[in-house]
């Protein structure tokens, strides 16, 4: 059971990092105005979920 738990933790860590990288890539372009955030909900040292939000301002 411990091995399964460790794999799950590593998978969630990797997923959060990948989502952050995708978000940075999508907003780091000329003509983007707005805000972007990645929120990681953590409980007892373990990632519960990752939320990505991008708010684009139209000028």
mmCIF file of the N, C-alpha and C atoms, coordinates in Angstrom:
data_MODEL
# 
_entry.id   MODEL 
# 
loop_
_atom_site.group_PDB 
_atom_site.id 
_atom_site.type_symbol 
_atom_site.label_atom_id 
_atom_site.label_alt_id 
_atom_site.label_comp_id 
_atom_site.label_asym_id 
_atom_site.label_entity_id 
_atom_site.label_seq_id 
_atom_site.pdbx_PDB_ins_code 
_atom_site.Cartn_x 
_atom_site.Cartn_y 
_atom_site.Cartn_z 
_atom_site.occupancy 
_atom_site.B_iso_or_equiv 
_atom_site.pdbx_formal_charge 
_atom_site.auth_seq_id 
_atom_site.auth_comp_id 
_atom_site.auth_asym_id 
_atom_site.auth_atom_id 
_atom_site.pdbx_PDB_model_num 
ATOM 1   N N  . UNK A 1 1  ? 0.820  -1.192 0.000   1.00 0.00 ? 1  UNK A N  1 
ATOM 2   C CA . UNK A 1 1  ? 0.000  0.000  0.000   1.00 0.00 ? 1  UNK A CA 1 
ATOM 3   C C  . UNK A 1 1  ? 0.865  1.259  0.000   1.00 0.00 ? 1  UNK A C  1 
ATOM 4   N N  . UNK A 1 2  ? 1.952  1.229  0.661   1.00 0.00 ? 2  UNK A N  1 
ATOM 5   C CA . UNK A 1 2  ? 2.804  2.410  0.718   1.00 0.00 ? 2  UNK A CA 1 
ATOM 6   C C  . UNK A 1 2  ? 3.366  2.789  -0.648  1.00 0.00 ? 2  UNK A C  1 
ATOM 7   N N  . UNK A 1 3  ? 3.734  1.798  -1.457  1.00 0.00 ? 3  UNK A N  1 
ATOM 8   C CA . UNK A 1 3  ? 4.260  2.081  -2.792  1.00 0.00 ? 3  UNK A CA 1 
ATOM 9   C C  . UNK A 1 3  ? 3.201  2.781  -3.632  1.00 0.00 ? 3  UNK A C  1 
ATOM 10  N N  . UNK A 1 4  ? 1.952  2.311  -3.570  1.00 0.00 ? 4  UNK A N  1 
ATOM 11  C CA . UNK A 1 4  ? 0.865  2.926  -4.316  1.00 0.00 ? 4  UNK A CA 1 
ATOM 12  C C  . UNK A 1 4  ? 0.676  4.367  -3.893  1.00 0.00 ? 4  UNK A C  1 
ATOM 13  N N  . UNK A 1 5  ? 0.736  4.636  -2.603  1.00 0.00 ? 5  UNK A N  1 
ATOM 14  C CA . UNK A 1 5  ? 0.567  5.983  -2.091  1.00 0.00 ? 5  UNK A CA 1 
ATOM 15  C C  . UNK A 1 5  ? 1.682  6.894  -2.598  1.00 0.00 ? 5  UNK A C  1 
ATOM 16  N N  . UNK A 1 6  ? 2.910  6.404  -2.617  1.00 0.00 ? 6  UNK A N  1 
ATOM 17  C CA . UNK A 1 6  ? 4.043  7.205  -3.078  1.00 0.00 ? 6  UNK A CA 1 
ATOM 18  C C  . UNK A 1 6  ? 3.901  7.531  -4.563  1.00 0.00 ? 6  UNK A C  1 
ATOM 19  N N  . UNK A 1 7  ? 3.451  6.583  -5.357  1.00 0.00 ? 7  UNK A N  1 
ATOM 20  C CA . UNK A 1 7  ? 3.247  6.822  -6.789  1.00 0.00 ? 7  UNK A CA 1 
ATOM 21  C C  . UNK A 1 7  ? 2.179  7.890  -6.978  1.00 0.00 ? 7  UNK A C  1 
ATOM 22  N N  . UNK A 1 8  ? 1.100  7.818  -6.214  1.00 0.00 ? 8  UNK A N  1 
ATOM 23  C CA . UNK A 1 8  ? 0.016  8.790  -6.309  1.00 0.00 ? 8  UNK A CA 1 
ATOM 24  C C  . UNK A 1 8  ? 0.515  10.188 -5.956  1.00 0.00 ? 8  UNK A C  1 
ATOM 25  N N  . UNK A 1 9  ? 1.323  10.316 -4.920  1.00 0.00 ? 9  UNK A N  1 
ATOM 26  C CA . UNK A 1 9  ? 1.875  11.609 -4.520  1.00 0.00 ? 9  UNK A CA 1 
ATOM 27  C C  . UNK A 1 9  ? 2.766  12.163 -5.624  1.00 0.00 ? 9  UNK A C  1 
ATOM 28  N N  . UNK A 1 10 ? 3.643  11.346 -6.176  1.00 0.00 ? 10 UNK A N  1 
ATOM 29  C CA . UNK A 1 10 ? 4.519  11.789 -7.264  1.00 0.00 ? 10 UNK A CA 1 
ATOM 30  C C  . UNK A 1 10 ? 3.718  12.191 -8.489  1.00 0.00 ? 10 UNK A C  1 
ATOM 31  N N  . UNK A 1 11 ? 2.656  11.464 -8.774  1.00 0.00 ? 11 UNK A N  1 
ATOM 32  C CA . UNK A 1 11 ? 1.817  11.772 -9.929  1.00 0.00 ? 11 UNK A CA 1 
ATOM 33  C C  . UNK A 1 11 ? 1.133  13.131 -9.762  1.00 0.00 ? 11 UNK A C  1 
ATOM 34  N N  . UNK A 1 12 ? 0.630  13.413 -8.582  1.00 0.00 ? 12 UNK A N  1 
ATOM 35  C CA . UNK A 1 12 ? -0.032 14.688 -8.338  1.00 0.00 ? 12 UNK A CA 1 
ATOM 36  C C  . UNK A 1 12 ? 0.975  15.836 -8.364  1.00 0.00 ? 12 UNK A C  1 
ATOM 37  N N  . UNK A 1 13 ? 2.170  15.627 -7.846  1.00 0.00 ? 13 UNK A N  1 
ATOM 38  C CA . UNK A 1 13 ? 3.215  16.652 -7.914  1.00 0.00 ? 13 UNK A CA 1 
ATOM 39  C C  . UNK A 1 13 ? 3.579  16.951 -9.361  1.00 0.00 ? 13 UNK A C  1 
ATOM 40  N N  . UNK A 1 14 ? 3.772  15.919 -10.148 1.00 0.00 ? 14 UNK A N  1 
ATOM 41  C CA . UNK A 1 14 ? 4.112  16.086 -11.560 1.00 0.00 ? 14 UNK A CA 1 
ATOM 42  C C  . UNK A 1 14 ? 2.992  16.786 -12.312 1.00 0.00 ? 14 UNK A C  1 
ATOM 43  N N  . UNK A 1 15 ? 1.775  16.441 -12.005 1.00 0.00 ? 15 UNK A N  1 
ATOM 44  C CA . UNK A 1 15 ? 0.609  17.047 -12.671 1.00 0.00 ? 15 UNK A CA 1 
ATOM 45  C C  . UNK A 1 15 ? 0.538  18.542 -12.369 1.00 0.00 ? 15 UNK A C  1 
ATOM 46  N N  . UNK A 1 16 ? 0.769  18.926 -11.107 1.00 0.00 ? 16 UNK A N  1 
ATOM 47  C CA . UNK A 1 16 ? 0.736  20.342 -10.729 1.00 0.00 ? 16 UNK A CA 1 
ATOM 48  C C  . UNK A 1 16 ? 1.824  21.117 -11.459 1.00 0.00 ? 16 UNK A C  1 
ATOM 49  N N  . UNK A 1 17 ? 3.025  20.544 -11.540 1.00 0.00 ? 17 UNK A N  1 
ATOM 50  C CA . UNK A 1 17 ? 4.133  21.195 -12.251 1.00 0.00 ? 17 UNK A CA 1 
ATOM 51  C C  . UNK A 1 17 ? 3.820  21.330 -13.739 1.00 0.00 ? 17 UNK A C  1 
ATOM 52  N N  . UNK A 1 18 ? 3.230  20.302 -14.323 1.00 0.00 ? 18 UNK A N  1 
ATOM 53  C CA . UNK A 1 18 ? 2.902  20.326 -15.750 1.00 0.00 ? 18 UNK A CA 1 
ATOM 54  C C  . UNK A 1 18 ? 1.828  21.378 -16.040 1.00 0.00 ? 18 UNK A C  1 
ATOM 55  N N  . UNK A 1 19 ? 0.830  21.493 -15.175 1.00 0.00 ? 19 UNK A N  1 
ATOM 56  C CA . UNK A 1 19 ? -0.220 22.489 -15.372 1.00 0.00 ? 19 UNK A CA 1 
ATOM 57  C C  . UNK A 1 19 ? 0.348  23.899 -15.266 1.00 0.00 ? 19 UNK A C  1 
ATOM 58  N N  . UNK A 1 20 ? 1.273  24.111 -14.339 1.00 0.00 ? 20 UNK A N  1 
ATOM 59  C CA . UNK A 1 20 ? 1.909  25.420 -14.209 1.00 0.00 ? 20 UNK A CA 1 
ATOM 60  C C  . UNK A 1 20 ? 2.690  25.755 -15.481 1.00 0.00 ? 20 UNK A C  1 
ATOM 61  N N  . UNK A 1 21 ? 3.439  24.791 -15.992 1.00 0.00 ? 21 UNK A N  1 
ATOM 62  C CA . UNK A 1 21 ? 4.226  25.011 -17.208 1.00 0.00 ? 21 UNK A CA 1 
ATOM 63  C C  . UNK A 1 21 ? 3.314  25.329 -18.395 1.00 0.00 ? 21 UNK A C  1 
ATOM 64  N N  . UNK A 1 22 ? 2.187  24.615 -18.536 1.00 0.00 ? 22 UNK A N  1 
ATOM 65  C CA . UNK A 1 22 ? 1.250  24.880 -19.631 1.00 0.00 ? 22 UNK A CA 1 
ATOM 66  C C  . UNK A 1 22 ? 0.648  26.267 -19.509 1.00 0.00 ? 22 UNK A C  1 
ATOM 67  N N  . UNK A 1 23 ? 0.311  26.667 -18.288 1.00 0.00 ? 23 UNK A N  1 
ATOM 68  C CA . UNK A 1 23 ? -0.274 27.976 -18.084 1.00 0.00 ? 23 UNK A CA 1 
ATOM 69  C C  . UNK A 1 23 ? 0.721  29.078 -18.432 1.00 0.00 ? 23 UNK A C  1 
ATOM 70  N N  . UNK A 1 24 ? 1.958  28.956 -17.973 1.00 0.00 ? 24 UNK A N  1 
ATOM 71  C CA . UNK A 1 24 ? 2.988  29.951 -18.273 1.00 0.00 ? 24 UNK A CA 1 
ATOM 72  C C  . UNK A 1 24 ? 3.198  30.066 -19.781 1.00 0.00 ? 24 UNK A C  1 
ATOM 73  N N  . UNK A 1 25 ? 3.224  28.939 -20.455 1.00 0.00 ? 25 UNK A N  1 
ATOM 74  C CA . UNK A 1 25 ? 3.417  28.950 -21.906 1.00 0.00 ? 25 UNK A CA 1 
ATOM 75  C C  . UNK A 1 25 ? 2.267  29.656 -22.618 1.00 0.00 ? 25 UNK A C  1 
ATOM 76  N N  . UNK A 1 26 ? 1.051  29.428 -22.169 1.00 0.00 ? 26 UNK A N  1 
ATOM 77  C CA . UNK A 1 26 ? -0.101 30.015 -22.865 1.00 0.00 ? 26 UNK A CA 1 
ATOM 78  C C  . UNK A 1 26 ? -0.245 31.511 -22.607 1.00 0.00 ? 26 UNK A C  1 
ATOM 79  N N  . UNK A 1 27 ? 0.191  32.015 -21.467 1.00 0.00 ? 27 UNK A N  1 
ATOM 80  C CA . UNK A 1 27 ? 0.020  33.441 -21.179 1.00 0.00 ? 27 UNK A CA 1 
ATOM 81  C C  . UNK A 1 27 ? 1.267  34.272 -21.476 1.00 0.00 ? 27 UNK A C  1 
ATOM 82  N N  . UNK A 1 28 ? 2.377  33.631 -21.724 1.00 0.00 ? 28 UNK A N  1 
ATOM 83  C CA . UNK A 1 28 ? 3.623  34.356 -21.997 1.00 0.00 ? 28 UNK A CA 1 
ATOM 84  C C  . UNK A 1 28 ? 3.757  34.672 -23.478 1.00 0.00 ? 28 UNK A C  1 
ATOM 85  N N  . UNK A 1 29 ? 2.746  35.290 -24.005 1.00 0.00 ? 29 UNK A N  1 
ATOM 86  C CA . UNK A 1 29 ? 2.783  35.641 -25.423 1.00 0.00 ? 29 UNK A CA 1 
ATOM 87  C C  . UNK A 1 29 ? 2.415  37.103 -25.588 1.00 0.00 ? 29 UNK A C  1 
ATOM 88  N N  . UNK A 1 30 ? 2.933  37.683 -26.615 1.00 0.00 ? 30 UNK A N  1 
ATOM 89  C CA . UNK A 1 30 ? 2.649  39.082 -26.917 1.00 0.00 ? 30 UNK A CA 1 
ATOM 90  C C  . UNK A 1 30 ? 1.153  39.242 -27.148 1.00 0.00 ? 30 UNK A C  1 
ATOM 91  N N  . UNK A 1 31 ? 0.580  40.245 -26.535 1.00 0.00 ? 31 UNK A N  1 
ATOM 92  C CA . UNK A 1 31 ? -0.841 40.498 -26.707 1.00 0.00 ? 31 UNK A CA 1 
ATOM 93  C C  . UNK A 1 31 ? -1.718 39.941 -25.601 1.00 0.00 ? 31 UNK A C  1 
ATOM 94  N N  . UNK A 1 32 ? -1.136 39.205 -24.665 1.00 0.00 ? 32 UNK A N  1 
ATOM 95  C CA . UNK A 1 32 ? -1.942 38.699 -23.545 1.00 0.00 ? 32 UNK A CA 1 
ATOM 96  C C  . UNK A 1 32 ? -1.987 39.754 -22.452 1.00 0.00 ? 32 UNK A C  1 
ATOM 97  N N  . UNK A 1 33 ? -3.191 40.117 -22.047 1.00 0.00 ? 33 UNK A N  1 
ATOM 98  C CA . UNK A 1 33 ? -3.399 41.026 -20.927 1.00 0.00 ? 33 UNK A CA 1 
ATOM 99  C C  . UNK A 1 33 ? -4.366 40.342 -19.979 1.00 0.00 ? 33 UNK A C  1 
ATOM 100 N N  . UNK A 1 34 ? -4.024 40.253 -18.725 1.00 0.00 ? 34 UNK A N  1 
ATOM 101 C CA . UNK A 1 34 ? -4.910 39.621 -17.760 1.00 0.00 ? 34 UNK A CA 1 
ATOM 102 C C  . UNK A 1 34 ? -4.133 39.033 -16.612 1.00 0.00 ? 34 UNK A C  1 
ATOM 103 N N  . UNK A 1 35 ? -4.714 38.016 -16.017 1.00 0.00 ? 35 UNK A N  1 
ATOM 104 C CA . UNK A 1 35 ? -4.055 37.356 -14.889 1.00 0.00 ? 35 UNK A CA 1 
ATOM 105 C C  . UNK A 1 35 ? -4.197 35.851 -15.024 1.00 0.00 ? 35 UNK A C  1 
ATOM 106 N N  . UNK A 1 36 ? -3.268 35.159 -14.410 1.00 0.00 ? 36 UNK A N  1 
ATOM 107 C CA . UNK A 1 36 ? -3.284 33.694 -14.441 1.00 0.00 ? 36 UNK A CA 1 
ATOM 108 C C  . UNK A 1 36 ? -2.802 33.184 -13.088 1.00 0.00 ? 36 UNK A C  1 
ATOM 109 N N  . UNK A 1 37 ? -3.376 32.078 -12.658 1.00 0.00 ? 37 UNK A N  1 
ATOM 110 C CA . UNK A 1 37 ? -2.956 31.527 -11.371 1.00 0.00 ? 37 UNK A CA 1 
ATOM 111 C C  . UNK A 1 37 ? -3.111 30.011 -11.361 1.00 0.00 ? 37 UNK A C  1 
ATOM 112 N N  . UNK A 1 38 ? -2.273 29.407 -10.557 1.00 0.00 ? 38 UNK A N  1 
ATOM 113 C CA . UNK A 1 38 ? -2.389 27.980 -10.266 1.00 0.00 ? 38 UNK A CA 1 
ATOM 114 C C  . UNK A 1 38 ? -2.541 27.886 -8.758  1.00 0.00 ? 38 UNK A C  1 
ATOM 115 N N  . UNK A 1 39 ? -3.629 27.285 -8.316  1.00 0.00 ? 39 UNK A N  1 
ATOM 116 C CA . UNK A 1 39 ? -3.874 27.096 -6.890  1.00 0.00 ? 39 UNK A CA 1 
ATOM 117 C C  . UNK A 1 39 ? -3.777 25.618 -6.590  1.00 0.00 ? 39 UNK A C  1 
ATOM 118 N N  . UNK A 1 40 ? -2.957 25.291 -5.637  1.00 0.00 ? 40 UNK A N  1 
ATOM 119 C CA . UNK A 1 40 ? -2.784 23.895 -5.231  1.00 0.00 ? 40 UNK A CA 1 
ATOM 120 C C  . UNK A 1 40 ? -3.361 23.756 -3.823  1.00 0.00 ? 40 UNK A C  1 
ATOM 121 N N  . UNK A 1 41 ? -4.375 22.918 -3.689  1.00 0.00 ? 41 UNK A N  1 
ATOM 122 C CA . UNK A 1 41 ? -4.980 22.666 -2.386  1.00 0.00 ? 41 UNK A CA 1 
ATOM 123 C C  . UNK A 1 41 ? -4.232 21.511 -1.717  1.00 0.00 ? 41 UNK A C  1 
ATOM 124 N N  . UNK A 1 42 ? -3.728 21.777 -0.529  1.00 0.00 ? 42 UNK A N  1 
ATOM 125 C CA . UNK A 1 42 ? -2.916 20.784 0.180   1.00 0.00 ? 42 UNK A CA 1 
ATOM 126 C C  . UNK A 1 42 ? -3.546 20.478 1.523   1.00 0.00 ? 42 UNK A C  1 
ATOM 127 N N  . UNK A 1 43 ? -3.577 19.213 1.854   1.00 0.00 ? 43 UNK A N  1 
ATOM 128 C CA . UNK A 1 43 ? -4.125 18.780 3.126   1.00 0.00 ? 43 UNK A CA 1 
ATOM 129 C C  . UNK A 1 43 ? -3.156 17.777 3.744   1.00 0.00 ? 43 UNK A C  1 
ATOM 130 N N  . UNK A 1 44 ? -2.662 18.083 4.911   1.00 0.00 ? 44 UNK A N  1 
ATOM 131 C CA . UNK A 1 44 ? -1.723 17.218 5.628   1.00 0.00 ? 44 UNK A CA 1 
ATOM 132 C C  . UNK A 1 44 ? -0.489 16.891 4.785   1.00 0.00 ? 44 UNK A C  1 
ATOM 133 N N  . UNK A 1 45 ? -0.032 17.886 4.022   1.00 0.00 ? 45 UNK A N  1 
ATOM 134 C CA . UNK A 1 45 ? 1.175  17.713 3.223   1.00 0.00 ? 45 UNK A CA 1 
ATOM 135 C C  . UNK A 1 45 ? 0.976  17.009 1.896   1.00 0.00 ? 45 UNK A C  1 
ATOM 136 N N  . UNK A 1 46 ? -0.269 16.731 1.519   1.00 0.00 ? 46 UNK A N  1 
ATOM 137 C CA . UNK A 1 46 ? -0.558 16.018 0.276   1.00 0.00 ? 46 UNK A CA 1 
ATOM 138 C C  . UNK A 1 46 ? -1.437 16.877 -0.623  1.00 0.00 ? 46 UNK A C  1 
ATOM 139 N N  . UNK A 1 47 ? -1.134 16.907 -1.902  1.00 0.00 ? 47 UNK A N  1 
ATOM 140 C CA . UNK A 1 47 ? -1.931 17.668 -2.861  1.00 0.00 ? 47 UNK A CA 1 
ATOM 141 C C  . UNK A 1 47 ? -3.285 16.993 -3.029  1.00 0.00 ? 47 UNK A C  1 
ATOM 142 N N  . UNK A 1 48 ? -4.337 17.776 -2.814  1.00 0.00 ? 48 UNK A N  1 
ATOM 143 C CA . UNK A 1 48 ? -5.695 17.267 -3.008  1.00 0.00 ? 48 UNK A CA 1 
ATOM 144 C C  . UNK A 1 48 ? -6.170 17.531 -4.436  1.00 0.00 ? 48 UNK A C  1 
ATOM 145 N N  . UNK A 1 49 ? -5.984 18.780 -4.900  1.00 0.00 ? 49 UNK A N  1 
ATOM 146 C CA . UNK A 1 49 ? -6.336 19.112 -6.275  1.00 0.00 ? 49 UNK A CA 1 
ATOM 147 C C  . UNK A 1 49 ? -5.568 20.353 -6.704  1.00 0.00 ? 49 UNK A C  1 
ATOM 148 N N  . UNK A 1 50 ? -5.525 20.554 -8.012  1.00 0.00 ? 50 UNK A N  1 
ATOM 149 C CA . UNK A 1 50 ? -4.873 21.717 -8.611  1.00 0.00 ? 50 UNK A CA 1 
ATOM 150 C C  . UNK A 1 50 ? -5.904 22.455 -9.451  1.00 0.00 ? 50 UNK A C  1 
ATOM 151 N N  . UNK A 1 51 ? -5.969 23.766 -9.270  1.00 0.00 ? 51 UNK A N  1 
ATOM 152 C CA . UNK A 1 51 ? -6.917 24.588 -10.034 1.00 0.00 ? 51 UNK A CA 1 
ATOM 153 C C  . UNK A 1 51 ? -6.124 25.608 -10.851 1.00 0.00 ? 51 UNK A C  1 
ATOM 154 N N  . UNK A 1 52 ? -6.428 25.686 -12.135 1.00 0.00 ? 52 UNK A N  1 
ATOM 155 C CA . UNK A 1 52 ? -5.779 26.640 -13.027 1.00 0.00 ? 52 UNK A CA 1 
ATOM 156 C C  . UNK A 1 52 ? -6.825 27.646 -13.479 1.00 0.00 ? 52 UNK A C  1 
ATOM 157 N N  . UNK A 1 53 ? -6.497 28.939 -13.354 1.00 0.00 ? 53 UNK A N  1 
ATOM 158 C CA . UNK A 1 53 ? -7.429 29.991 -13.766 1.00 0.00 ? 53 UNK A CA 1 
ATOM 159 C C  . UNK A 1 53 ? -6.690 31.003 -14.624 1.00 0.00 ? 53 UNK A C  1 
ATOM 160 N N  . UNK A 1 54 ? -7.290 31.341 -15.753 1.00 0.00 ? 54 UNK A N  1 
ATOM 161 C CA . UNK A 1 54 ? -6.733 32.361 -16.645 1.00 0.00 ? 54 UNK A CA 1 
ATOM 162 C C  . UNK A 1 54 ? -7.857 33.343 -16.945 1.00 0.00 ? 54 UNK A C  1 
ATOM 163 N N  . UNK A 1 55 ? -7.634 34.607 -16.610 1.00 0.00 ? 55 UNK A N  1 
ATOM 164 C CA . UNK A 1 55 ? -8.586 35.672 -16.892 1.00 0.00 ? 55 UNK A CA 1 
ATOM 165 C C  . UNK A 1 55 ? -7.942 36.601 -17.908 1.00 0.00 ? 55 UNK A C  1 
ATOM 166 N N  . UNK A 1 56 ? -8.500 36.630 -19.082 1.00 0.00 ? 56 UNK A N  1 
ATOM 167 C CA . UNK A 1 56 ? -7.960 37.461 -20.154 1.00 0.00 ? 56 UNK A CA 1 
ATOM 168 C C  . UNK A 1 56 ? -8.756 38.761 -20.246 1.00 0.00 ? 56 UNK A C  1 
ATOM 169 N N  . UNK A 1 57 ? -8.037 39.863 -20.280 1.00 0.00 ? 57 UNK A N  1 
ATOM 170 C CA . UNK A 1 57 ? -8.667 41.168 -20.415 1.00 0.00 ? 57 UNK A CA 1 
ATOM 171 C C  . UNK A 1 57 ? -8.641 41.559 -21.886 1.00 0.00 ? 57 UNK A C  1 
ATOM 172 N N  . UNK A 1 58 ? -9.758 41.980 -22.384 1.00 0.00 ? 58 UNK A N  1 
ATOM 173 C CA . UNK A 1 58 ? -9.841 42.405 -23.782 1.00 0.00 ? 58 UNK A CA 1 
ATOM 174 C C  . UNK A 1 58 ? -9.728 43.917 -23.813 1.00 0.00 ? 58 UNK A C  1 
ATOM 175 N N  . UNK A 1 59 ? -8.714 44.395 -24.529 1.00 0.00 ? 59 UNK A N  1 
ATOM 176 C CA . UNK A 1 59 ? -8.447 45.835 -24.599 1.00 0.00 ? 59 UNK A CA 1 
ATOM 177 C C  . UNK A 1 59 ? -8.856 46.380 -25.935 1.00 0.00 ? 59 UNK A C  1 
# 
